[in-house]
């Protein structure tokens, strides 16, 4: 194998690795957004059921108050 082929193979390997990393990041961000939306909806539903706002929900959990 000559050095030109080795350099070319290395470039293709690096390009493929970068593309795979980009696709994984895109899927991770999509999942992160969906989980955030789900958490927001759960917080709003809990507020509607209990009458406590999101801030009071958080502080009650931290302070141990009911």
Phi, psi and omega in degrees: 000137179266170185290334179295317179293319179297318179295318180295316178298319179297320179296316179296321178298314180295319179295318179294319179297320179294321179294317179297317179297318179297319179293322178293320178296321179297316178293322179294319178293323177297315177297318180300317178296319180294320179294322178296318178296319179297316178298320179296315180296319178297319178297318179293319178295320177296321177297319180294324182281322186261338184085357177266136178290172183296320180296318179291329176299317182290314183290327177296322178292323182285317185275346179078020179270159177236000000 
